[in-house]
């Protein structure tokens, strides 16, 4: 048996293997509350060493997609408790991904029809949110230029993350992952070509650029403990109009150094080069930089585990784990159509292709009706 399928100690939490189910938006939750169908979906996939939930909004303000189970009301906490109890009943482990989309939202799903918020007023060109169109129907909609958060509102958002972490523990999660990737709020603060603030959360100096993310990490640690906290990042990612910038490596190495000081459970790095939406020419130039940076991040992290997601198969995952470049390997789309993915990878069984038409929204079809492999 290779290391990929052996147990792993994640900051004191025993995982049955090193295979991670990556967070994936599925938009199946009516009224933004996890239900029995959500519980079945995750429980079917609980042979993963660790499941990271789909992004769960920390507030209405942080919401960018309809029908995603959030975690800021009593009803939502109870819905997630149904999920975690079910996953734990079959020996699984599950972290909640805490999510604020920032500018990738729409007035149709904001309180009072307000504008989305962000560090600045720069609109995300070419981006889409999942809200209501002018006919009142669920649809892909274009986020408008956002409203810049005031300094006090940024500080309040830090507390929103901390409260969401406490809610996640009340809901029975084994820990939380702060969503700092894919063009959402944290990355909007980190990127100096998006963040044009002039207050203490500006991006002109490294300390200021990292301030919001580190304050969120510290606030979450204060509520639930560092060993139950992870963070997802996506250096060199360009989703939702996130431009590349000269200080990418320096920014994420500095962030990794601060994370190591805080002894988080893990850092989860997303390689967006595997996304079909990315311009292959532009992103292709950055790929070499991505893996060089990944090695620097790993060197900084010390005892904090490193998860990699994006473009992995069994052979590449085993190679990276055996060489010590990563500690755990995360798989996304293949988990959708292969609920027993761990067994399929371990035994070399064929993988079922996923139906992309059923990725977002709908009912049980394409969600919980994929069968396990029968050799």
Buried (B, 14 or more C-beta within 10 A) or exposed (E): EBBBBEEBEBBEBEBBBBBBBBBBBBBBBEEBBBBEBBBBBBBBBBBBBBBBBBBBBBBBBBBBBBBBBBBBBEEBBEBBBBBBEBBBEEEBBBBBBBBBBBBBBBBBBBEEEEBBBBBBEBBBEEBBBBBBEEEEEBBEBEBBBBBBBEEEBBBEBBBBBBBBBBBBBBBBBBBBBBBBBBBBBBBBBBBBBBBBBEEBBBBEEEEBBBBBBBBBBBBBBEBBBBBBBBBBBBBBBBBBBBEBEEBBBEBBBBBBBBBBEBBBBBBBBBBBBBBEEBEEEEBEEBBEBBBEBBEBBBEBBEEBBBBBBBEBEBEEBBBBBEEEBBBBBBBBBBBBBBBBBBBBBBEEBEBBEBEEEBBBBBEEEBBBEBEBBEE
